[in-house]
Structures are given as C-alpha cells and as structure tokens.
Amino acid sequence: MKSTISIILALIVLAGAYYFFMSTEKGVSPVTESQAGEIDNSTLYDEARFIGMTEAEASAYAEANNVRFRVGKIDGEGLAVTADFVIGRITAEIEDGIVVGYTVE
C-alpha cells in the first residue's frame, strides 16, 4: 500500500515537472491571466510589419528586434504550439512561404 502511494505521488510530481518545463519557453515565465489583463500591447506593433516577408525574413527581423517569433499555421494547417502567454510574441501564419497574418500576445 505504501509503495503504491509512493509511486502515485512520484508520477504526479513527474507529470507536474514535465508540464512546467514543456509549457514554457526557455527563460520565459508564463503570464497569469490577471497580469495579461493589465498589459496593453496594442502599441507594440502599429503596422503589419511582418506581412509579405518570407518566414526566414520575418524570423530574422523579429530576432534583430528582440521579439519572440513562432509559426502557428503553414498553408492552412495548424501547428502544435505551447499554450503559454508570452507578452509581445508573434505567432505567424504562413502561406506559400510568405507571412500572410500574425497575432501578437
């Protein structure tokens, strides 16, 4: 009985650690829902800068400007992305190698 409880507790701890490390980007803590409501990022990107760039150009531009960048959809097919909230991160939609849309967290 004690060994069964110990195994269950160990699995819960491992599952929690896996979730934590796999759901956050390296060095970035997720933002809580209350913190997200306090942040207005509408002024971060006042124009569609990434639209029309290739994926490589958009990624390089984002990196040069210290902006996190990821692709969420390619040619209409959604990709697996983490559900964490990183302020200012770009999630781009790519069609035929070109950025056709994006969201900013």
C-alpha positions, 0 to 999 in steps of 0.5 A: 500500500505504501509503495503504491502511494509512493509511486502515485505521488512520484508520477504526479510530481513527474507529470507536474515537472514535465508540464512546467518545463514543456509549457514554457519557453526557455527563460520565459515565465508564463503570464497569469491571466490577471497580469495579461489583463493589465498589459496593453500591447496594442502599441507594440506593433502599429503596422503589419510589419511582418506581412509579405516577408518570407518566414526566414525574413520575418524570423530574422527581423523579429530576432534583430528586434528582440521579439519572440517569433513562432509559426502557428499555421503553414498553408492552412494547417495548424501547428502544435504550439505551447499554450503559454502567454508570452507578452509581445510574441508573434505567432505567424501564419504562413502561406506559400512561404510568405507571412500572410497574418500574425497575432501578437500576445 
